[in-house]
Amino acid sequence: MIDLTGRRAFVTGGGRGIGRATALLLARAGCRVAVGYRNRRAEADETVKALAGQRGVGGSKAVRGGRGAAARTTGWAGWTRSL
């Protein structure tokens, strides 16, 4: 597996399906992962819980997305600036 230790990833739709699988694989490779969601917070939170035991993921979180300037400044962009 590729080593992504110290990298960050933002996975849109990470609460279910392909997005969840992608978030889990990135975490296993060492990424800190933000799980993006628009309306399905519970599913995104479940993915974050599943990430907890993976390598290098201390700080993974669910991040609400949306449209417009407010979403860009308060959602994923704020998370990436905090690392």
Secondary structure as GFF3:
##gff-version 3
##sequence-region A 1 83
A	DSSP	beta_strand	8	12	.	.	.	ID=ss1
A	DSSP	alpha_helix	17	28	.	.	.	ID=ss2
A	DSSP	beta_strand	32	37	.	.	.	ID=ss3
A	DSSP	alpha_helix	41	51	.	.	.	ID=ss4
A	DSSP	beta_strand	61	64	.	.	.	ID=ss5
A	DSSP	alpha_helix	69	74	.	.	.	ID=ss6
A	DSSP	alpha_helix	76	81	.	.	.	ID=ss7
###
